[in-house]
Amino acid sequence: MADGSKTARRLILSYSTALASRNVNLASGMIALLNTGNAHAAPVVARALNETCGVSTYMQRNLVPLLVANRPERTKVMLFRLGLGSDPGTGWADLRPYRVSAFVKSLSQALDDHAGGGGTVIRRIYSGLSDFSHPNMSGTTLSVNLSDDAQPSWTLQPPVSDYIVTATVGGSRLALGVAGEAWDTVISTAQKHAVVLPEEDVFGPDDVVGVPEATQDS
């Protein structure tokens, strides 16, 4: 077997450990914000937590089949792209990162597979978290109270509503549950299939921004 640094297993274990650490810290931060009554910030952290959970479900759905089929070129490209982030403005050279919407979609699909229809719940919760995470009406009016005569008043730190608790804690619990199962599948598959990564990079048209002349489709 080639040196361990060149195997998919090593990259996957390293990346999965980093993702797990991020999820633990995001979950702790979300609870801390709820306990201090920060209704504005808690949904933002919960949204980041849900998106990070979606990375492992994306790996389960797309990376695991590559490992089982022993496709080292595509495995390497996927691991490289996963390490880039998910914003179109990021990336290494011309390599295209995955979009966060792909991770959220895979999380919904994983819940549908797990509990039939659960993905619909996550999609709705995530939409609510997104709304509170942006300067949309839900977020910008969170600190506004209307009196009986429709006169507005403002409070710097509004109370944490039942909806905020349900969206942050309830949605994150579902996301963490399926993410944990996905991680187990990805790691166990990587342990069983010691895919050796090639030295050369073989990118396809969907892997890069534009199509450089040296790009090859595997």
C-alpha positions in Angstrom: 0.0 0.0 0.0 1.2 3.5 -0.6 2.1 5.9 2.2 -0.8 6.6 4.5 -0.7 10.4 3.7 -1.9 9.5 0.2 -4.9 7.5 1.2 -8.5 8.7 1.2 -8.9 7.2 4.7 -6.4 9.7 6.3 -8.0 12.7 4.7 -11.5 11.6 5.6 -10.6 11.0 9.2 -8.9 14.3 9.5 -11.8 16.2 7.8 -14.5 14.4 9.8 -12.7 15.2 13.1 -12.6 18.9 12.1 -16.3 18.8 11.2 -17.2 17.1 14.5 -15.2 19.7 16.5 -17.1 22.5 14.6 -20.5 20.9 15.3 -19.7 20.5 19.0 -18.6 24.2 19.3 -21.6 25.5 17.3 -24.0 23.5 19.4 -22.5 24.8 22.6 -22.6 28.3 21.2 -26.2 28.0 20.2 -27.2 26.8 23.7 -25.2 29.6 25.4 -26.9 32.2 23.2 -30.3 30.8 24.1 -29.5 30.7 27.8 -28.5 34.4 27.6 -31.6 35.4 25.7 -29.9 36.3 22.5 -32.8 35.7 20.1 -31.0 37.4 17.2 -27.8 35.4 17.2 -29.0 31.9 18.2 -30.7 31.2 14.8 -27.5 32.3 12.9 -25.4 29.8 14.8 -28.1 27.1 14.4 -28.1 27.7 10.7 -24.3 27.2 10.5 -24.7 24.0 12.6 -27.4 22.6 10.2 -25.2 23.4 7.2 -22.2 21.7 8.7 -24.3 18.6 9.5 -25.2 18.6 5.8 -21.5 18.1 4.8 -21.4 14.6 6.4 -24.7 13.6 4.7 -23.3 14.9 1.4 -20.2 12.8 1.9 -22.4 9.7 2.7 -24.5 10.2 -0.4 -21.7 11.1 -2.9 -18.3 10.1 -1.5 -19.2 6.6 -0.1 -20.1 5.2 -3.6 -16.7 6.4 -4.9 -14.9 4.6 -2.1 -16.8 1.4 -2.6 -16.3 1.5 -6.4 -12.5 2.3 -5.9 -12.5 5.5 -8.0 -9.4 7.3 -6.6 -9.4 10.2 -9.1 -12.9 11.2 -8.3 -12.4 10.6 -4.6 -9.4 12.9 -4.6 -11.3 15.6 -6.4 -14.3 15.4 -4.1 -12.1 15.6 -1.0 -10.2 18.6 -2.4 -13.4 20.4 -3.2 -15.0 19.6 0.2 -12.0 21.2 1.8 -12.4 24.5 -0.1 -15.6 25.7 1.6 -18.9 26.5 0.0 -18.9 30.1 -1.1 -18.4 30.8 -4.8 -15.8 33.4 -3.9 -13.6 30.9 -2.3 -11.6 28.2 -4.0 -8.1 27.1 -4.9 -6.9 28.3 -8.3 -9.7 27.4 -10.6 -11.2 24.5 -8.6 -14.9 25.0 -7.8 -16.2 24.6 -4.3 -19.5 22.9 -3.5 -22.4 25.2 -2.7 -23.9 25.2 0.7 -27.3 24.5 -0.9 -26.0 21.1 -1.9 -25.3 20.3 1.7 -28.7 21.4 2.9 -30.4 19.4 0.2 -28.5 16.3 1.2 -29.4 16.8 4.8 -33.1 16.9 3.8 -32.7 13.8 1.7 -31.0 12.0 4.5 -33.9 12.7 6.8 -36.4 11.6 4.1 -34.5 8.3 3.8 -34.4 7.9 7.6 -37.9 8.8 8.6 -39.9 9.4 5.5 -41.0 13.0 5.2 -38.6 14.3 7.8 -36.7 16.2 5.1 -39.8 18.5 4.7 -39.5 19.4 8.4 -35.8 20.3 8.1 -36.4 22.3 4.9 -39.0 24.4 6.7 -36.9 24.8 9.8 -33.9 25.8 7.7 -35.9 28.3 5.8 -36.9 29.9 9.1 -33.3 30.0 10.3 -32.3 31.5 7.1 -34.9 34.2 7.4 -33.7 35.1 10.9 -30.1 35.0 9.7 -30.6 37.7 7.0 -32.0 41.2 7.2 -35.4 40.0 6.2 -38.6 41.0 8.0 -38.4 38.2 10.6 -34.9 39.2 11.6 -35.2 43.0 11.4 -38.4 43.2 13.3 -37.5 40.7 16.0 -36.8 43.6 18.4 -40.0 45.4 17.5 -43.1 45.2 19.7 -46.5 46.4 18.6 -49.0 47.6 21.3 -52.7 47.1 21.1 -53.0 50.4 19.2 -50.3 49.3 16.7 -47.7 51.7 18.0 -44.2 50.2 17.8 -41.7 50.0 20.6 -38.2 48.6 20.5 -36.1 46.4 22.8 -32.5 45.7 22.4 -32.7 42.1 23.6 -36.1 40.6 22.8 -37.2 37.4 24.6 -36.5 34.0 23.1 -39.8 32.8 21.7 -41.0 29.2 21.6 -40.5 29.3 17.8 -36.9 30.3 18.1 -36.3 27.4 20.6 -38.1 24.9 18.3 -36.2 26.0 15.2 -32.8 26.1 16.8 -32.9 23.2 19.3 -35.4 21.0 17.6 -34.0 21.4 14.1 -30.4 21.0 15.3 -31.3 17.8 17.1 -32.6 16.2 14.0 -29.7 17.4 11.9 -27.1 16.1 14.4 -28.8 12.8 14.6 -28.6 12.1 10.8 -25.2 13.7 10.6 -23.9 11.3 13.2 -25.2 8.3 11.3 -23.7 9.6 8.1 -20.3 10.1 9.8 -20.4 6.5 11.0 -21.1 5.3 7.4 -18.4 7.4 5.8 -15.7 6.5 8.3 -16.5 2.8 8.4 -16.5 2.7 4.6 -13.1 4.5 4.5 -11.7 2.0 6.9 -12.9 -0.9 4.7 -11.9 0.5 1.4 -8.3 1.8 1.5 -8.5 4.0 -1.7 -5.0 5.2 -2.6 -5.1 8.7 -4.1 -3.2 9.4 -7.3 -0.4 11.9 -7.5 -1.9 13.6 -10.5 -5.0 15.8 -10.5 -7.7 14.7 -12.9 -10.5 17.3 -13.0 -13.7 17.2 -14.9 -15.6 20.2 -16.4 -17.9 20.5 -13.4 -14.9 20.6 -11.0 -13.4 23.9 -12.2 -14.4 27.4 -13.0 -14.2 27.5 -16.8 -12.5 24.6 -18.5 -8.7 25.0 -18.6 -6.9 23.2 -21.4 -5.2 20.8 -19.0 -8.5 19.7 -17.6 -9.5 16.1 -18.2 -12.8 14.4 -17.7 -12.4 11.2 -15.7 
